[in-house]
């Protein structure tokens, strides 16, 4: 059964080991990418794709469904989704504001193509959302380089 770790243990994990997460590269019918302005470190204040970490005991399929609902308000399963690959995100800081260690993610990224518009998006991880074309995303100075890396992959939308 998936479990969220107690905060004290999670701090130790962030300090000592990589986190495994899922990111969603979400495309609208008009070919625009969904980006949110992050409210937490790492990458606070920058535009980033939605996503989140996988919990201990949670399968990737379970995490995908949970995160799609939490981050996008979508009932979506991993089957039929287009995996972009595995990426590594390294940050010099952490969400706790503790000096001396950064955050290391191993990220499995998935493309999601929307048939309909999204409803109200949650504000727990992103303070605002915007839709940008691929070209706008690659040029925009506030889009985090890790998000831009998804768009540089061959064969992406």
C-alpha positions as CSV (number, residue, x, y, z in Angstrom):
1,X,0.0,0.0,0.0
2,X,1.4,3.4,-0.9
3,X,2.6,5.5,1.9
4,X,3.6,9.1,2.3
5,X,6.7,9.2,4.5
6,X,6.9,11.2,7.8
7,X,8.5,14.5,7.1
8,X,11.6,13.7,9.2
9,X,12.2,10.6,7.2
10,X,11.5,12.3,3.9
11,X,14.1,14.9,4.7
12,X,16.7,12.2,5.1
13,X,15.7,10.5,1.8
14,X,16.0,13.8,-0.1
15,X,19.5,14.3,1.6
16,X,20.7,10.8,0.9
17,X,19.0,9.4,-2.2
18,X,17.4,10.3,-5.5
19,X,13.6,10.6,-5.7
20,X,11.6,9.0,-8.5
21,X,8.9,11.1,-10.1
22,X,6.6,11.5,-13.1
23,X,6.3,14.6,-15.2
24,X,3.4,15.3,-17.6
25,X,4.1,17.1,-20.9
26,X,0.4,18.1,-21.6
27,X,-0.6,19.3,-25.0
28,X,-3.9,21.1,-25.8
29,X,-5.9,20.5,-28.9
30,X,-4.3,23.6,-30.4
31,X,-0.8,22.3,-29.8
32,X,0.1,24.3,-26.7
33,X,2.0,23.1,-23.7
34,X,0.7,23.4,-20.1
35,X,3.1,25.1,-17.7
36,X,2.7,26.1,-14.1
37,X,4.6,28.6,-12.0
38,X,6.1,26.5,-9.1
39,X,5.3,27.6,-5.6
40,X,7.9,25.4,-3.9
41,X,11.6,24.7,-4.1
42,X,13.3,23.4,-6.0
43,X,12.7,25.7,-9.1
44,X,10.4,27.9,-7.1
45,X,8.9,30.7,-9.3
46,X,9.9,29.1,-12.6
47,X,7.5,27.7,-15.2
48,X,7.5,23.9,-15.2
49,X,5.4,21.0,-16.4
50,X,3.1,19.4,-13.8
51,X,4.2,16.2,-12.0
52,X,5.1,14.7,-8.7
53,X,7.0,12.0,-6.9
54,X,6.1,8.3,-6.6
55,X,5.4,7.1,-3.1
56,X,7.0,4.1,-1.4
57,X,4.9,1.0,-2.3
58,X,3.1,2.8,-5.1
59,X,3.4,1.3,-8.6
60,X,4.2,3.6,-11.5
61,X,0.7,3.0,-12.8
62,X,-0.9,3.9,-9.5
63,X,1.3,7.0,-9.2
64,X,0.4,8.1,-12.8
65,X,-3.3,7.9,-12.0
66,X,-2.9,9.7,-8.7
67,X,-0.8,12.5,-10.1
68,X,-3.0,12.9,-13.1
69,X,-5.9,13.6,-10.8
70,X,-4.0,15.7,-8.2
71,X,-2.0,17.8,-10.7
72,X,-4.5,18.0,-13.7
73,X,-7.9,17.0,-12.4
74,X,-7.9,14.1,-14.9
75,X,-9.0,10.5,-14.6
76,X,-6.2,9.0,-16.7
77,X,-4.4,5.7,-16.7
78,X,-0.8,5.0,-17.7
79,X,-1.9,2.6,-20.5
80,X,-2.2,4.4,-23.7
81,X,0.1,7.3,-22.6
82,X,3.2,8.1,-24.5
83,X,6.4,7.8,-22.5
84,X,9.1,10.3,-23.5
85,X,11.9,8.6,-21.5
86,X,13.8,8.9,-18.3
87,X,15.5,12.1,-17.3
88,X,17.6,13.3,-14.4
89,X,17.0,16.6,-12.6
90,X,19.6,17.9,-10.2
91,X,19.0,20.9,-8.0
92,X,21.4,22.7,-5.6
93,X,18.6,23.3,-3.1
94,X,15.7,21.4,-1.5
95,X,12.0,22.1,-0.6
96,X,12.9,22.4,3.1
97,X,15.3,25.3,2.8
98,X,18.0,23.3,4.6
99,X,21.5,24.2,3.6
100,X,24.1,21.6,2.6
101,X,22.2,19.4,0.2
102,X,20.2,19.5,-3.0
103,X,17.5,17.4,-4.6
104,X,18.1,14.7,-7.2
105,X,15.2,13.3,-9.2
106,X,15.0,10.5,-11.6
107,X,12.0,11.5,-13.7
108,X,9.8,9.4,-16.1
109,X,8.2,11.9,-18.5
110,X,4.9,11.2,-20.3
111,X,3.1,13.2,-23.0
112,X,-0.6,13.6,-22.6
113,X,-2.7,14.9,-25.5
114,X,-6.0,16.5,-24.4
115,X,-9.2,16.0,-26.3
116,X,-11.0,18.6,-24.1
117,X,-10.0,21.7,-22.1
118,X,-8.9,21.2,-18.5
119,X,-11.1,22.6,-15.7
120,X,-9.8,24.5,-12.7
121,X,-6.2,23.3,-12.0
122,X,-5.0,22.8,-8.4
123,X,-2.9,25.6,-6.9
124,X,-1.0,23.5,-4.3
125,X,2.2,23.2,-6.5
126,X,1.7,25.9,-9.1
127,X,0.4,29.5,-8.4
128,X,-0.7,30.1,-12.0
129,X,-0.9,28.3,-15.3
130,X,-0.2,29.2,-18.9
131,X,-0.3,27.5,-22.3
132,X,2.6,28.1,-24.7
133,X,3.6,26.9,-28.1
134,X,6.7,24.7,-28.4
135,X,8.7,27.7,-29.7
136,X,7.5,30.1,-27.0
137,X,8.4,27.5,-24.4
138,X,11.9,27.0,-25.7
139,X,12.5,30.8,-25.9
140,X,10.9,31.9,-22.6
141,X,13.4,32.8,-19.9
142,X,11.2,31.7,-17.0
143,X,10.7,28.2,-18.3
144,X,13.0,25.9,-16.4
145,X,15.8,24.2,-18.5
146,X,14.5,20.7,-17.3
147,X,11.1,21.5,-19.0
148,X,12.9,22.7,-22.1
149,X,14.8,19.4,-22.3
150,X,11.6,17.5,-22.8
151,X,10.9,19.6,-26.0
152,X,14.4,19.0,-27.4
153,X,13.8,15.2,-27.6
154,X,13.4,13.9,-31.1
155,X,9.9,12.7,-32.0
156,X,8.1,14.8,-29.4
157,X,4.9,16.5,-30.5
